[in-house]
Amino acid sequence: MHRHLPWRLPQRTPTSNPASDALLIDRDMRTIEISQPGGPEVLRLCERPVPQPGAGEVLLRVRAFGLNRPDVLQRRGLYPPPVGAPDIPGLEVCGEIVSGDLGGAGFRVGDLVCALLAGGGYAEYCVAPTGQCLPLPAGLSPEEGAALPETLFTVWHNVFERGQLRAGDTLLVQGGSSGIGTAAIQLAVAAGARVIATAGSDAKCAACIQLGAEMAVNYHTQDFVDAVQTHTAQRGVDVVLDMVAGSYIAREQRCLAEDGRLVVIAVQGGVQAEVDAGLLMRKRQTLTGSTLRTRSVEFKSGIARALREKVWPWIEQGRVRPVMDTIFAAEQIVQAHQRMEQGQHIGKLVLRWA
Ligand SMILES: NC(=O)c1ccc[n+]([C@@H]2O[C@H](COP(=O)([O-])OP(=O)(O)OC[C@H]3O[C@@H](n4cnc5c(N)ncnc54)[C@H](OP(=O)(O)O)[C@@H]3O)[C@@H](O)[C@H]2O)c1
């Protein structure tokens, strides 16, 4: 049994010297667990031992952690952590390196890094594979840094590696105002591609345009297939980033240009879909998709290297920035999950430890 805590705690002041925090490793830390599958109220502040890094891993003192839609699915009991990952949710953090195996990554104890995790980010301390850490880009706060890993790793792999988006191509982003969508629009524009987005309100569409989309379609009031065909003079788009699936698949096929690529990253509209095999052949379409969390450390470290080379300069030049909806205190995790479930947010929800 882990010790459960009231939501309001006396504030613990971290030391200013992270090396001395290594002495904390025999101590407990505050963390947030899923007490049972259910709504936001099942999230519970508790104490657990500070985790220990192994070979190829570092211990981070977490400054801030990002909230992602997969956390909501995990909380509901629909997305169990992969084998070997902590049961504590949390796929991305920004924190200081306290100790561990720095490898040849060029990091030092005390560096602030953004890290992609398979779990365990909702905690004061977490263990991250060293290869999945990237330096906090200059000019970004730790809260902004915590908003980067899950979206950037996902978008890079799915849009640029699987989808093969190139300069001059056109990308259709479903859910353009989501954490993932706001990152996809900015990365595609920075890479010299044209972007069409969909979103569920006019305000969200306006946010997509502000980020660089040429056109944004309110999917409640407009048919996105007609809108795409009209906007592209019946040519269609080269890549679709889809987080809906279900009945969207056949409609997205009708949006694709010849040799177009359709990449599925979520199934909010259902897992069963009809495929137009005629269009698939005539237009030489590619249907693909992936999930990031279960991939190996080696695979994710490869994405981290690509991000550092291609995307980190864009961030430091100010061409790509995390879109921050709300920053909550970690103790407000229930409210943060409620905000995500209400679906009013634009961009990222992030929590920070006081
Ligand atoms: N495969 C992977 O590796 C991977 C990794 C991370 C995330 N994901 C998935 O990517 C999605 C976005 O994640 P997130 O953390 O950025 O969550 P989020 O901010 O909550 O985004 C969910 C988005 O889905 C959009 N959406 C729902 N139904 C739609 C529809 N019928 N048509 C168009 N858009 C629709 C919503 O748009 P409105 O609010 O405008 O309705 C919202 O923008 C989630 O489904 C998540 O599970 C996949």
The ligand as a Tripos MOL2 file, in Angstrom:
@<TRIPOS>MOLECULE
LIG
   48    52     1     0     0
SMALL
NO_CHARGES

@<TRIPOS>ATOM
      1 N1         -0.3300    7.1260  -31.9410 N.am      1 LIG1
      2 C1          0.4240    7.8010  -31.0830 C.2       1 LIG1
      3 O1          1.6050    7.5140  -30.9180 O.2       1 LIG1
      4 C2         -0.1940    8.9470  -30.3090 C.ar      1 LIG1
      5 C3          0.6050    9.6830  -29.4170 C.ar      1 LIG1
      6 C4          0.0110   10.7560  -28.7340 C.ar      1 LIG1
      7 C5         -1.3170   11.0810  -28.9540 C.ar      1 LIG1
      8 N2         -2.0470   10.3190  -29.8150 N.ar      1 LIG1
      9 C6         -3.4660   10.6400  -30.0790 C.3       1 LIG1
     10 O2         -3.5160   11.8830  -30.7410 O.3       1 LIG1
     11 C7         -4.7380   12.5450  -30.4010 C.3       1 LIG1
     12 C8         -4.4360   13.9510  -29.9210 C.3       1 LIG1
     13 O3         -3.8000   13.8670  -28.6760 O.3       1 LIG1
     14 P1         -3.6870   15.1460  -27.7280 P.3       1 LIG1
     15 O4         -2.9670   14.7090  -26.5270 O.co2     1 LIG1
     16 O5         -3.1950   16.2700  -28.5360 O.co2     1 LIG1
     17 O6         -5.2230   15.3270  -27.2990 O.3       1 LIG1
     18 P2         -6.2800   16.4880  -27.3850 P.3       1 LIG1
     19 O7         -5.5910   17.8150  -27.2860 O.co2     1 LIG1
     20 O8         -7.3490   16.2070  -26.4150 O.co2     1 LIG1
     21 O9         -6.8730   16.3200  -28.8390 O.3       1 LIG1
     22 C9         -7.9330   15.5160  -29.2510 C.3       1 LIG1
     23 C10        -8.3970   16.1290  -30.5620 C.3       1 LIG1
     24 O10        -9.2150   15.2370  -31.3100 O.3       1 LIG1
     25 C11       -10.0600   16.0570  -32.0890 C.3       1 LIG1
     26 N3        -11.2140   15.3480  -32.6220 N.ar      1 LIG1
     27 C12       -12.0690   14.5380  -31.9470 C.ar      1 LIG1
     28 N4        -13.0350   14.1110  -32.7880 N.ar      1 LIG1
     29 C13       -12.7910   14.6820  -34.0080 C.ar      1 LIG1
     30 C14       -13.4150   14.6460  -35.2740 C.ar      1 LIG1
     31 N5        -14.5160   13.9160  -35.4570 N.pl3     1 LIG1
     32 N6        -12.8790   15.3390  -36.3000 N.ar      1 LIG1
     33 C15       -11.7360   16.0660  -36.1360 C.ar      1 LIG1
     34 N7        -11.0890   16.1440  -34.9420 N.ar      1 LIG1
     35 C16       -11.6090   15.4730  -33.9000 C.ar      1 LIG1
     36 C17       -10.4890   17.1260  -31.1080 C.3       1 LIG1
     37 O11       -10.9540   18.2290  -31.8350 O.3       1 LIG1
     38 P3        -12.0950   19.2130  -31.2510 P.3       1 LIG1
     39 O12       -11.7790   19.4460  -29.8110 O.co2     1 LIG1
     40 O13       -11.9460   20.4190  -32.0890 O.co2     1 LIG1
     41 O14       -13.4120   18.5050  -31.4240 O.co2     1 LIG1
     42 C18        -9.1920   17.4190  -30.3670 C.3       1 LIG1
     43 O15        -8.4950   18.4810  -30.9820 O.3       1 LIG1
     44 C19        -5.4180   11.7120  -29.3220 C.3       1 LIG1
     45 O16        -6.4510   10.9710  -29.9220 O.3       1 LIG1
     46 C20        -4.2960   10.8130  -28.8250 C.3       1 LIG1
     47 O17        -4.7800    9.5950  -28.3210 O.3       1 LIG1
     48 C21        -1.5100    9.2790  -30.4850 C.ar      1 LIG1
@<TRIPOS>BOND
     1     1     2 1
     2     2     3 2
     3     2     4 1
     4     4     5 ar
     5     4    48 ar
     6     5     6 ar
     7     6     7 ar
     8     7     8 ar
     9     8     9 1
    10     8    48 ar
    11     9    10 1
    12     9    46 1
    13    10    11 1
    14    11    12 1
    15    11    44 1
    16    12    13 1
    17    13    14 1
    18    14    15 2
    19    14    16 1
    20    14    17 1
    21    17    18 1
    22    18    19 2
    23    18    20 1
    24    18    21 1
    25    21    22 1
    26    22    23 1
    27    23    24 1
    28    23    42 1
    29    24    25 1
    30    25    26 1
    31    25    36 1
    32    26    27 ar
    33    26    35 ar
    34    27    28 ar
    35    28    29 ar
    36    29    30 ar
    37    29    35 ar
    38    30    31 1
    39    30    32 ar
    40    32    33 ar
    41    33    34 ar
    42    34    35 ar
    43    36    37 1
    44    36    42 1
    45    37    38 1
    46    38    39 2
    47    38    40 1
    48    38    41 1
    49    42    43 1
    50    44    45 1
    51    44    46 1
    52    46    47 1
@<TRIPOS>SUBSTRUCTURE
     1 LIG1         1 GROUP 0 **** ****
